[in-house]
Amino acid sequence: MFATARRLCPRPAKLSSVGEQVESASQALYKILEQHGPITATECWSHASQMESHALKSKQHLKMMLRWMRERKTVNVVCQHKGDKKSSNPNDRKFLFSIAPPKVLVVQDQSLTAAPAV
């Protein structure tokens, strides 16, 4: 019961790193996702480990950063199934991370809707 409740309502990710380290790590992840498109966490870690200064300490740190970016709606997660979607085998699905589309702000011009003064 308790494990199910924890799984359904996970706590938000808390990053205890310094602000500059979080910013550089998130920028590195954003560049990787931008260049290589939808990729898994393992593929993302392999690309990050090849970079010179990626500011990611470990694969667990990378996953925590991806979760944090997902909560901020910077990253999307898509589940890709092999064959039957009802299969309970965890090896039959992949979770792909990609960049979320930027938000478009709609600004209405107030001068067009206002009635002319006579």
C-alpha angles and dihedrals in degrees: 000000000000093000091052092050091050091050094050095046108033119182118251115264114262118205114204094185126112115273095248092052092050091048095049092045092050091047090051091050091047091052092049093050091045094052101039102033124214106003138159124253091255092053090045090053092050090053092045093050089054092055119092100229111015098148091217113129099196144342089269089055089051091052091048090051091049090051091049091049090048091054089052089050093241093118131042125209121212124187114219117197129205111220115318115035092206094062114123093206109112091209089067094071137058128200110218122197120209138164115275115237112259117261115252114216115214111213118188117210107235093201092066095053098042118097115244115256114240 
